[in-house]
Amino acid sequence: MIGAASVWRWAKSFRAGGMKIANRGAEIAPFYAMEVLKAANDRAAAGDDVLHMEVGEPGGGSPRLVLEAAEKALRSSRIGYTEALGIRPLRERIARYYEEVHDTVVDPSQIAITTGSSGAFVLAFLAAFDPGDRVLLTTPGYPAYPNILKSVGVAPEILETGPETRFQPTPRLIAAAGPAPDGLLVASPANPTGTMLDQEAMSRLADYCAENGIRLISDEVYHGITYGKPAVSALEFSESAIVINSFSKYYSMTGWRVGWMVVPQELVRSVEMLGQSVAISAPALSQYAALAAFDASAELDAKVAGYARNRELLLGELPLAGFDKLAPADGAFYVFADVTRLTNDSMEFCRRMLAEIGVATTPGIDFDPDRGHAFVRFSFAGDYDDVAEAARRIKKWLS
């Protein structure tokens, strides 16, 4: 008798003309924010206006100094391969950043320049975990985390969080979830909630991980975009943590695809060898341009001030439209709203919002497959007038 699994494998190979198709891609859920972006672009191509609040991308382009540095590099530098870990001046400047901002000494040899934070996550997971290892992730959370883990054979395990812990993990929640995992991934500020771990909370998590042999991975890509206290780094509390950052968010360099990771000394050689094969190196031009980003703080802080103004507007207007439960937006540029008073289907809610009033937002199922039907994420990284107009349309639509 032929089992169901065998029939499925046979059917799959038949559809592919006899060629095997890996399960890996089929197990990856779509990124609904990008699906919404495609629908929004289709609407715009048809001649209808769209207000974009679906994608987490800084508005206004890259800093002037970054563009000038790139132009200079194109004219005077050989744009070829770099060392797998990145150009040394950039790694040294990042090390100085940790001393200046976090009062933490990091050896430049521990820093790897990567193809965005996405490339850093791939290298981190490959270097720190073996196939079959378990990494604990919180929901709501960034959907690429479990997808990348699955693609490298590591098992993501979900830890549900809620407003009672400000949508962040705690040692108590981790202990109650079962046997200690091999890794814990935290994000502060977090996507989609914008919540942060303060010094006490990060210290407790770092201590818990050290005591239980759990590798702590800290996503810090939204550092620099905060609306009160500055964000703390896991490096302030742990020598074994892997820290991942990017030039995409605060530094407004999304399309340049350049990020970095800080790894403990015992992982440096593994990350270097993996990087040599996975990407050879991050784009050289982007690395030279990123070096100038650290001198563009005046322009970048002005952008953050604009995000803060947009945030204040939404936190005032969304409750008037009926979104009465909002996650604390400590950082990043998102408002994560509970929409259970308005709908039990966030996907359909977002579809209608785009179709009927031209406002593109992201359904919560991107960030929490089980509970995301009750949430919507609003990005406020765009222009103030667009955010204000979106809020006006939403209030009128729901009235």
C-alpha positions in Angstrom: 0.0 0.0 0.0 1.4 3.5 -0.9 1.3 6.0 1.9 -0.1 9.5 1.5 3.4 11.1 1.9 4.7 8.9 -0.9 1.8 9.9 -3.2 2.4 13.6 -2.4 6.1 13.2 -3.2 5.3 11.4 -6.5 2.7 14.1 -7.5 5.1 16.9 -6.7 7.9 15.4 -8.8 5.4 14.7 -11.6 4.3 18.3 -11.7 8.0 19.3 -11.9 8.6 17.1 -14.9 10.4 14.4 -12.8 12.7 16.9 -11.1 12.7 17.1 -7.3 11.4 20.3 -5.6 12.6 21.0 -2.1 10.0 21.5 0.6 11.9 24.5 2.0 10.1 27.1 -0.1 6.7 25.6 0.3 7.0 25.9 4.1 7.7 29.6 4.0 4.7 31.9 4.5 4.3 34.9 2.2 5.3 38.3 3.6 1.9 40.0 3.6 3.4 43.5 3.8 5.0 43.0 0.4 1.7 41.5 -0.9 0.0 44.7 0.2 2.7 46.8 -1.4 2.1 45.0 -4.7 -1.6 45.6 -4.5 -1.0 49.2 -3.6 1.3 49.6 -6.6 -1.3 48.0 -8.8 -3.8 50.5 -7.6 -1.4 53.4 -8.2 -0.6 52.0 -11.7 -4.4 52.1 -12.5 -4.4 55.9 -11.7 -5.7 55.8 -8.1 -3.9 57.4 -5.3 -2.3 55.4 -2.4 -1.1 56.5 1.0 1.6 54.0 2.0 1.6 52.8 5.6 2.4 49.2 4.9 6.2 49.0 4.5 8.8 49.9 7.1 11.0 52.0 5.0 12.4 55.5 6.0 11.2 58.3 3.7 13.3 61.0 2.1 16.2 58.9 0.8 19.7 58.4 2.0 21.7 61.1 3.8 23.6 63.6 1.6 27.0 62.6 3.0 26.3 59.0 2.2 25.5 59.8 -1.5 28.7 62.0 -1.7 30.8 59.2 -0.2 29.4 56.7 -2.8 30.1 59.1 -5.6 33.7 59.6 -4.4 34.2 55.9 -4.0 33.0 55.3 -7.6 35.5 57.8 -8.9 38.5 56.9 -6.8 38.2 53.4 -5.4 38.3 49.9 -6.9 34.8 48.6 -6.3 35.5 44.9 -6.0 35.5 42.2 -3.4 36.4 43.2 0.1 37.4 40.9 3.0 34.5 38.6 3.9 34.1 40.5 7.3 34.1 43.9 5.6 36.4 46.8 5.1 38.4 47.5 8.2 37.7 51.3 8.5 34.0 50.5 8.7 34.4 47.8 11.3 36.6 50.1 13.3 34.0 52.9 13.1 31.3 50.5 14.3 33.4 49.5 17.2 33.8 53.1 18.1 30.0 53.5 17.9 29.5 51.0 20.7 32.0 52.8 22.9 30.4 56.2 22.2 26.8 55.2 22.5 26.8 52.1 24.8 30.0 52.6 26.8 31.0 49.1 25.7 34.3 48.0 24.3 34.0 45.8 21.2 37.1 44.6 19.2 36.7 45.4 15.5 37.6 41.7 14.8 34.3 40.8 16.3 32.3 42.8 13.7 31.2 41.4 10.4 29.7 43.6 7.7 26.8 41.8 6.0 24.3 42.1 3.1 21.7 43.9 5.3 20.5 42.5 8.6 18.9 39.6 6.6 22.4 38.4 5.6 23.5 38.8 9.2 20.6 36.6 10.5 21.5 33.8 8.0 25.2 33.8 9.1 24.2 34.0 12.8 21.9 31.1 12.6 24.3 29.0 10.5 27.2 29.7 12.8 25.4 29.3 16.2 23.0 26.4 15.6 23.0 23.0 14.1 20.0 21.5 12.2 17.4 20.4 14.6 18.4 23.0 17.3 15.5 25.1 18.7 15.4 28.9 18.8 12.7 30.7 20.8 10.9 33.6 19.1 8.2 35.9 20.4 4.9 36.7 18.6 4.0 39.2 17.5 7.3 39.4 15.7 9.1 39.9 12.4 8.0 37.2 10.0 11.5 36.6 8.4 12.8 35.2 11.7 11.0 31.8 11.5 11.3 31.7 7.8 15.1 32.0 7.8 15.4 29.6 10.7 13.4 27.0 8.8 15.4 27.5 5.7 18.7 26.5 7.5 17.1 23.6 9.3 16.7 25.2 12.7 13.3 24.8 14.5 11.6 28.1 15.5 9.6 27.8 18.7 6.9 30.4 19.3 6.5 32.2 22.6 3.3 34.2 22.7 3.6 37.6 24.4 0.9 40.3 25.1 0.4 43.7 26.6 1.0 42.4 30.2 4.7 42.0 29.3 4.7 44.8 26.8 4.9 42.2 24.0 8.4 41.2 25.2 9.8 38.0 26.6 10.6 37.5 30.3 12.5 34.7 32.1 9.3 33.6 33.6 7.6 33.2 30.2 10.6 31.3 28.8 10.8 29.0 31.8 7.1 28.2 31.5 7.4 27.4 27.8 9.3 24.1 28.5 12.8 22.8 28.2 15.5 25.5 27.6 15.9 26.2 23.9 19.3 26.5 22.2 18.7 30.1 21.3 16.5 33.1 22.2 15.9 35.9 19.7 14.8 39.3 21.0 14.1 42.6 19.2 14.3 46.0 20.9 12.8 48.2 19.5 10.6 45.5 18.1 8.8 45.2 14.8 5.7 45.4 14.7 5.0 46.7 18.2 7.7 49.2 18.7 8.2 48.1 22.3 11.7 48.1 24.0 13.5 46.2 26.7 14.9 48.6 29.3 18.2 48.0 31.1 16.7 45.9 33.8 14.7 43.7 31.4 17.6 43.1 29.1 19.9 42.4 32.0 17.5 39.8 33.3 17.2 38.1 30.0 21.0 38.1 29.4 21.5 36.5 32.9 18.8 33.9 32.3 20.4 32.9 29.0 23.8 32.6 30.4 22.6 30.5 33.3 20.7 28.1 31.0 23.1 27.8 28.1 20.9 29.7 25.7 22.5 31.7 22.9 21.0 35.3 23.0 20.5 37.0 19.6 19.5 40.6 19.8 18.0 42.4 16.8 18.9 46.1 17.2 18.1 47.3 13.7 15.8 50.1 15.0 18.4 51.6 17.4 18.5 55.3 17.0 14.8 55.6 16.5 13.3 56.0 19.9 10.9 58.4 21.6 12.1 58.7 25.2 14.9 56.7 26.7 17.6 55.4 24.2 17.7 51.7 23.4 20.1 49.5 25.3 22.3 46.9 23.6 22.6 43.2 24.7 26.4 43.8 24.4 26.1 45.9 27.6 25.1 42.7 29.5 26.5 39.7 27.7 29.8 38.7 26.1 28.2 35.6 24.4 25.3 37.5 22.7 25.1 37.9 18.9 24.0 41.5 18.1 22.6 42.4 14.7 22.1 45.9 13.3 21.6 47.5 9.9 22.1 50.7 8.0 18.6 50.4 6.6 16.4 52.0 9.3 18.0 54.9 11.3 20.6 55.4 8.6 18.0 55.4 5.8 20.0 53.1 3.5 17.5 50.3 2.8 18.4 49.7 -0.9 22.1 49.7 -0.2 21.8 46.3 1.5 24.4 46.7 4.2 24.3 45.7 7.9 26.5 44.3 10.5 26.7 41.8 13.3 28.8 41.6 16.5 29.7 38.1 17.4 31.7 36.6 20.4 35.2 35.6 19.6 34.5 31.9 19.4 32.2 32.5 16.4 34.3 34.9 14.4 36.1 32.4 12.3 33.0 30.4 11.6 31.1 33.6 10.5 34.1 34.6 8.3 34.3 31.2 6.5 30.5 31.0 6.1 30.5 34.6 4.7 33.2 33.8 2.2 30.9 31.2 0.6 27.4 32.7 1.2 28.1 36.2 -0.2 31.9 36.6 -0.5 31.4 40.1 0.9 28.8 42.8 1.3 28.7 45.2 -1.6 31.9 47.3 -1.5 30.2 50.5 -2.7 27.7 50.2 0.1 30.4 49.7 2.7 32.2 52.9 1.6 29.0 54.8 1.7 28.0 53.4 5.1 31.2 54.8 6.6 29.9 58.3 6.0 26.6 57.6 7.6 28.1 58.0 11.1 28.8 61.7 10.2 25.2 62.4 9.1 23.6 62.5 12.6 22.2 66.0 12.2 20.2 64.9 9.0 19.3 61.6 10.5 18.1 63.0 13.8 15.9 65.4 11.9 14.3 62.4 10.3 13.6 60.8 13.7 12.1 64.1 14.8 9.7 63.7 11.8 8.8 60.2 12.9 8.1 61.5 16.4 5.7 64.1 15.0 3.9 61.4 12.9 3.8 59.1 15.9 2.2 61.8 18.1 -0.4 62.4 15.4 -1.4 58.7 15.1 -1.4 58.1 18.8 -3.9 60.9 19.1 -6.0 60.2 16.0 -6.3 56.4 15.8 -8.2 56.1 19.1 -10.7 58.6 17.8 -11.2 56.3 14.8 -11.9 53.3 17.0 -8.5 51.8 17.6 -8.6 51.8 21.3 -5.8 49.4 22.2 -2.3 50.3 20.9 1.0 48.7 21.7 3.5 51.1 23.4 5.4 52.6 20.5 8.7 53.2 22.3 10.8 53.1 19.2 10.8 52.1 15.5 8.1 53.7 13.3 5.1 51.5 13.8 1.8 51.5 15.6 0.4 48.0 16.3 -3.3 48.3 16.8 -5.9 45.9 18.2 -8.8 45.9 15.8 -11.2 43.4 17.5 -13.7 46.2 18.0 -13.8 46.7 14.3 -13.2 43.3 12.7 -12.1 39.7 13.3 -10.3 39.5 9.9 -7.4 41.9 9.6 -6.5 40.7 6.1 -10.0 41.6 4.8 -10.0 44.8 6.8 -6.7 45.9 5.2 -7.9 44.9 1.8 -11.0 47.0 2.1 -9.1 49.9 3.5 -6.9 50.0 0.5 -9.7 49.4 -2.0 -12.2 51.9 -0.5 -10.0 54.8 0.8 -6.5 54.2 -0.7 -4.7 53.6 2.6 -2.3 50.7 2.6 -1.6 49.0 5.9 -0.3 45.5 7.0 -2.5 42.8 8.5 -1.3 41.4 11.8 -1.2 37.9 10.5 2.3 38.8 9.1 3.5 39.0 12.7 1.4 36.5 14.5 -0.3 33.7 12.4 -2.5 32.6 15.3 -3.7 35.9 16.8 -2.8 38.4 14.0 -6.4 38.4 12.7 -7.0 40.9 15.5 -4.2 43.4 14.7 -3.1 45.8 12.1 0.3 47.5 11.8 0.5 51.2 10.7 3.9 52.4 9.5 4.5 56.2 10.1 7.8 56.5 8.4 6.5 58.6 5.6 5.6 62.2 5.0 3.6 64.0 7.8 1.0 65.3 5.4 0.4 61.8 4.1 0.1 60.4 7.6 -2.4 63.2 8.5 -4.4 62.5 5.4 -4.5 58.8 6.0 -5.7 59.4 9.6 -8.4 61.7 8.2 -9.6 59.2 5.7 -9.6 56.3 8.2 -11.7 58.3 10.7 -14.2 59.3 8.1 -14.3 55.7 6.7 -15.0 54.2 10.2 -17.4 56.8 11.3 
